[in-house]
Amino acid sequence: MSITILGIESSCDDTSAAIIRDGILLSNVIAGQKVHEEYGGVVPELASRAHQQNIVPVVDTAIKRAGITKHDIDAIAFTRGPGLLGSLLVGTSFAKGLALGLNIPIVDVNHLHGHVLSHFIRREETDVVPEYPFICLLISGGNSQIILVKSYNDMEVLGQTIDDAAGEAFDKCAKVMGLPYPGGPHIDRLASEGDPLRFKFSKPHIPGFDYSFSGLKTSFLYTLRDAKKIDPDFVEHNKADLAASLQRTIIEILLEKLRKAVDLTGVSQIAIGGGVSANSGVRQAIADYCSQRGLQAFIPERLFTTDNAAMVAIAGYYKFLDNQFCDLDATPYARVSI
């Protein structure tokens, strides 16, 4: 018998719904929120209001694009956290209400688990997915983690950021350069035109597998401050080189810890996930590293690097198979470890 899962994602500023049947993606719809651009970051209250406006048409569109009806859905998977509480509350409440109306179970999904399991989203039966165990480098605006993935529900965090995440470093440095929000994609675009060896920024010396990007951010800010004293138009004249050098440094920091983790665990497969895994430099660096070491790299479609409901649906699908359902009194949470 086929199993059809509706996934709902509303952890931040993207409202998304997806349909997965027997592990195969049938639809994935995402509605973004342009309203935050003028503020230089996500405004939680505005985000939750936009989710309220978007969630019904997004879910309806996902169901129609999948070629099914709501009565074909066997369970609803929703992001319970971490994320913005107001945004999560919209998705959680909608999932509960629809599940009650259809008399079907709900499955709560950890947003970070979803990013890791995005590599198991298949469009065709023949699509290749990772084999356990593998290492996932999860890099986003709020998280930088090296995770040993032993199964869909057994993940060990080997190392994580102790301050800023890689995505925060990209966005905050982009902001002081005068680039629009979100800054990461603009850094990526400019980096392709610049000299990555032009500037040198500080790198952290953190023991073990943990990350730190606050020092890099400070080093970047001091470089700009000192240079502007000599040339007020320094940033404008050097945007591409600054972006390329920043991107190179972040990649080097990420790879240094990843190499240590691979040596420790002896895994043969490496995956990346989260918003920063859409960065062209990061993707190429991981591909090159795996090629040099004889490892298999799993680099997701860019569509599945940002917040999306397909990853929620596939995580929910595996929990459904294990009968791991959620009570209707479950509440969202803002923070939690993986």
C-alpha positions in Angstrom: 0.0 0.0 0.0 1.3 3.5 -0.9 2.1 6.0 1.8 1.5 9.6 1.0 2.9 12.3 3.3 2.2 16.1 3.2 5.1 18.1 4.6 4.7 21.6 6.0 7.7 23.9 6.7 7.3 27.3 8.3 10.3 27.7 10.6 11.4 31.1 9.4 10.4 33.2 6.4 9.5 30.6 3.7 6.1 28.9 3.7 6.4 25.5 2.0 4.4 22.4 1.4 5.4 19.2 -0.3 3.9 15.8 -1.2 6.0 12.6 -1.0 4.6 9.2 -1.9 6.7 6.1 -1.0 9.8 8.3 -0.8 9.3 9.9 -4.2 8.7 13.6 -4.4 5.5 14.6 -6.2 5.5 18.3 -5.5 7.3 21.0 -3.5 6.0 24.5 -3.3 7.7 27.4 -1.6 6.4 31.0 -1.0 9.1 33.5 0.0 8.7 36.8 1.8 10.1 39.9 0.2 8.9 42.1 3.0 12.1 41.5 5.1 14.5 42.8 2.5 14.1 46.5 3.4 14.9 45.7 7.1 18.1 43.8 6.4 16.9 40.7 8.2 13.8 38.6 9.1 11.2 40.4 11.2 9.5 37.6 13.3 6.0 39.3 13.5 5.9 40.0 9.8 7.1 36.5 9.1 4.3 34.9 11.1 1.6 37.1 9.4 2.9 36.2 6.0 2.8 32.5 6.9 -0.9 32.9 7.8 -1.6 34.4 4.3 0.5 31.9 2.4 -0.1 28.5 4.0 -3.5 27.7 2.6 -2.7 28.5 -1.0 0.7 26.8 -0.8 -0.7 23.6 0.6 -3.5 23.6 -1.9 -1.1 24.1 -4.8 1.2 21.3 -3.5 -1.7 18.9 -3.4 -2.9 19.9 -6.9 0.6 19.7 -8.5 1.0 16.2 -7.0 -2.1 15.1 -8.8 -3.8 13.9 -5.6 -6.7 15.0 -3.3 -6.5 15.7 0.4 -8.2 12.4 1.1 -5.1 10.6 -0.4 -2.9 11.9 2.4 -1.9 9.4 5.1 -0.1 11.7 7.5 1.0 15.3 7.9 4.6 16.0 8.8 5.4 19.5 10.1 8.4 21.4 11.3 8.1 21.6 15.1 11.4 23.4 15.6 13.9 25.0 15.9 12.9 28.3 14.4 10.8 31.4 15.0 8.0 30.5 17.4 5.4 32.6 15.7 6.2 31.1 12.3 6.3 27.6 13.7 3.0 28.1 15.4 1.3 28.8 12.1 2.6 25.6 10.5 1.9 23.5 13.7 -1.6 24.8 14.1 -2.5 24.3 10.4 -1.1 20.7 10.5 -3.2 19.9 13.6 -6.3 21.4 12.1 -6.1 19.6 8.8 -5.1 16.3 10.4 -8.2 16.5 12.7 -10.4 17.3 9.7 -9.0 14.3 7.7 -8.7 12.0 10.7 -5.0 11.2 10.0 -1.9 11.3 12.2 0.7 14.1 12.5 4.5 13.7 12.6 6.7 16.3 14.1 10.1 16.9 12.4 13.3 18.5 13.7 14.2 21.2 11.1 17.9 20.2 11.3 17.1 16.5 10.8 15.2 17.6 7.7 18.3 19.3 6.2 20.4 16.2 6.8 17.7 13.9 5.4 17.2 16.1 2.3 19.7 13.8 0.6 17.1 11.0 0.7 14.6 13.0 -1.4 14.2 11.2 -4.7 12.5 12.2 -7.9 13.0 8.7 -9.4 13.4 5.3 -7.9 16.9 5.0 -9.4 18.2 8.2 -7.6 21.2 7.4 -5.5 21.1 8.3 -1.8 23.7 8.0 0.9 24.4 4.8 2.8 24.8 4.8 6.6 27.0 5.9 8.2 28.0 9.1 6.5 29.1 12.6 7.6 26.9 15.6 6.9 28.3 19.1 7.1 25.3 21.1 8.0 25.9 24.8 7.3 23.3 27.5 7.4 22.5 30.9 8.8 22.1 29.6 12.4 24.0 26.3 12.4 27.4 25.0 11.5 27.7 21.3 12.5 29.6 18.2 11.6 27.2 15.3 12.1 27.9 11.6 12.0 24.6 10.1 10.6 24.2 6.5 11.7 20.6 6.2 10.7 17.6 8.5 10.0 17.0 8.8 13.8 20.5 8.3 15.1 22.7 11.3 14.5 25.8 12.3 16.6 27.0 15.9 16.5 30.8 15.7 16.4 31.3 19.5 16.3 29.3 22.7 16.0 29.7 26.5 16.2 30.3 28.1 19.5 29.3 31.5 18.3 28.4 32.7 14.8 27.5 30.2 12.1 29.0 30.3 8.6 25.8 31.8 7.2 25.9 34.6 9.8 29.5 35.4 8.9 28.5 35.7 5.2 25.4 37.8 5.9 27.0 40.1 8.5 30.1 40.8 6.4 27.9 41.4 3.4 25.9 43.9 5.4 28.9 46.0 6.2 29.8 45.9 2.6 26.5 47.5 1.8 25.1 44.4 0.0 21.3 43.6 0.1 19.8 41.0 2.5 20.3 38.1 2.4 24.0 38.8 1.8 25.3 35.2 1.2 24.1 34.9 -2.5 25.7 38.3 -3.3 29.0 37.3 -1.7 28.9 34.1 -3.8 28.2 36.1 -7.0 31.0 38.6 -6.4 33.5 36.0 -5.3 33.4 34.5 -8.8 34.8 37.8 -10.1 37.5 38.4 -7.4 40.9 37.3 -6.3 40.6 34.9 -3.3 44.2 35.5 -2.2 44.0 39.3 -2.2 43.1 39.7 1.5 44.0 37.5 4.6 41.6 37.3 7.5 42.0 35.7 10.9 41.2 32.0 11.4 40.1 30.5 14.7 42.1 27.9 16.6 39.4 26.0 18.4 40.2 22.5 19.7 38.3 19.5 18.5 35.6 19.7 15.9 33.8 22.9 17.0 33.6 26.0 14.8 33.9 29.7 15.5 33.3 32.5 13.0 33.1 35.5 15.2 36.8 36.2 15.0 36.7 36.1 11.2 33.9 38.5 11.2 35.8 40.9 13.5 38.9 40.6 11.4 36.9 41.5 8.3 35.3 44.5 10.0 38.7 45.8 11.2 40.1 45.4 7.7 37.3 47.5 6.2 37.5 50.1 9.0 41.3 50.6 8.7 41.2 50.7 4.9 38.3 53.3 4.8 40.5 55.7 6.8 42.8 55.8 3.8 40.3 55.3 1.0 36.6 56.1 1.8 35.6 54.2 -1.3 37.7 51.1 -0.5 34.8 48.7 -0.3 33.3 49.9 -3.6 36.7 49.5 -5.3 37.4 46.0 -3.8 34.0 44.3 -3.4 34.9 41.3 -5.6 38.3 40.7 -4.0 36.8 41.1 -0.5 34.0 38.6 -1.3 36.4 36.1 -2.8 38.8 36.3 0.1 36.0 36.0 2.7 34.5 33.0 0.9 37.9 31.3 0.7 38.6 31.8 4.4 35.2 30.4 5.4 35.6 27.4 3.2 39.1 26.7 4.6 37.7 26.8 8.2 34.9 24.4 7.3 37.1 21.9 5.5 39.8 21.9 8.2 37.4 20.4 10.7 35.7 18.2 8.1 39.0 16.5 7.3 39.6 15.7 10.9 36.2 14.2 11.3 36.7 12.0 8.2 40.0 10.8 9.5 38.5 10.0 12.9 35.4 8.1 11.6 36.8 6.6 8.4 33.5 7.2 6.6 33.5 7.1 2.8 30.6 9.4 2.1 30.2 13.1 2.7 27.1 15.2 2.4 26.4 18.9 2.8 23.1 20.6 3.7 21.6 23.9 4.8 21.5 27.3 3.1 25.2 27.8 2.8 25.5 24.5 0.9 24.1 26.5 -2.0 27.3 28.5 -2.2 29.2 27.7 -5.4 32.6 27.8 -3.7 31.5 25.5 -0.9 30.0 23.0 -3.4 33.1 23.0 -5.5 35.4 22.6 -2.5 33.5 19.6 -1.2 33.4 18.0 -4.6 37.2 18.5 -5.0 38.0 17.3 -1.6 36.0 14.1 -2.0 37.5 13.5 -5.4 41.0 13.8 -4.0 40.3 11.5 -1.1 38.3 8.9 -3.1 35.1 9.7 -1.2 31.6 9.9 -2.5 30.1 13.4 -2.3 26.4 14.1 -1.9 25.6 17.7 -2.9 21.9 18.6 -2.9 20.0 20.5 -5.5 20.0 24.1 -4.6 16.2 23.9 -4.2 16.7 21.5 -1.2 19.4 23.6 0.5 17.1 26.4 1.7 14.1 25.8 3.9 11.6 23.5 2.1 8.9 21.1 2.9 10.3 18.2 0.8 12.9 17.6 3.5 10.2 17.7 6.1 8.1 15.3 4.2 10.9 12.8 3.7 11.9 13.0 7.4 8.2 12.5 8.3 8.0 9.5 5.9 10.7 7.6 7.7 9.1 8.4 11.1 5.8 7.2 9.7 7.3 3.9 8.8 8.3 3.5 12.5 5.0 4.7 13.8 6.5 7.7 15.4 3.5 9.9 15.5 3.0 13.2 17.4 0.3 14.1 19.9 -2.1 16.9 19.1 -1.0 18.8 22.2 2.6 19.1 20.9 3.9 22.7 20.9 6.7 24.2 18.8 10.1 25.0 20.2 12.6 27.7 19.3 15.9 26.0 20.1 17.0 22.4 20.3 20.1 20.3 19.5 20.0 17.8 16.7 
